[in-house]
């Protein structure tokens, strides 16, 4: 029987600034393909056609408040904010520690300062619209998505390379 790799420690960096001890929660982007049903004459059942991906969104939460949380809000440049999640996952049956890193770029579309009450820790929640996502586990690049440059790489294989070549980019 194997036990799961569980998050033991984490850190979040906003534009290179560490929020260790302040970052409380990260909801990493859901990776979701965009499919549409297709059924033409002669087909007795529909099939799903892949039409790309759904948008990438990140939700990250912090204890307290900081002016840096607001720096990326209402930004004109679509990929100005760099967000890095670093996690240390441990498998309790083997003691193996796996570093997990998610590097993301985008801009903050919502900054929620939460409720402020004397004697209680305020929580700030940021929602970011992303243009770039790269997941690395144990030093291995698992998936990389660059929406602006039409790149999707899985385990190092560029699955959109032929499409880019076909349209001259």
Secondary structure, 3 states (H helix, E strand, C coil): CCCCEEEEEEEEEECCEECCCCEEEEECCCCCEEEEEECCCCCCCCEEEEEEECCEEEEEEEECCCHHHHCCECCCCCCCEEEEEEEEEEECCCCEEEEEEEEEEEEEEEEECCCCCCCCCCEEEEEEEEEEEEEEECCEEEEEEECCCCEEEECCEECCHHHHHHCCC
